Amino acid sequence: MTKARVNAIFIPADSMFYQYRARLVRLAANTRLPAMWGLRDQAEARGLMAYSSLNDLARRAATYVDKILKGAKPADLPVEQPTKFELVINVKTAKALDLTIPQILLQRADQLLE
């Protein structure tokens, strides 16, 4: 990515990337590459920001389990999309990367990590 002069990256919440999350966060930080993540814990671990629905999806999964345990057939249950997303911005990482996060984005964030 450094040879291609990539300006920033987005790493989605995916099991393929999750197993390498610590390494990816470290590589992004060491190469000073702004990275947006699909999971909150990457933003907490020096990532620039995360936009995630994982907490909401986990809560919604409990509803599905309840319905299945009460006799519903999984194939009959509707597929749902996330309804709540969380934006977390790591201000400390932004400063380390010498980035200015627009004020409107800071205001819309659910949490700012200092």
Secondary structure, DSSP 8 states (H G I E B T S, - for coil): -TTTT---EEE-S-HHHHTTHHHHHHHHHHTT--EEESSHHHHHTT-SEEEE-HHHHHHHHHHHHHHHHTT--GGGS--------EEEEEHHHHHHTT----HHHHHH-SEEE-
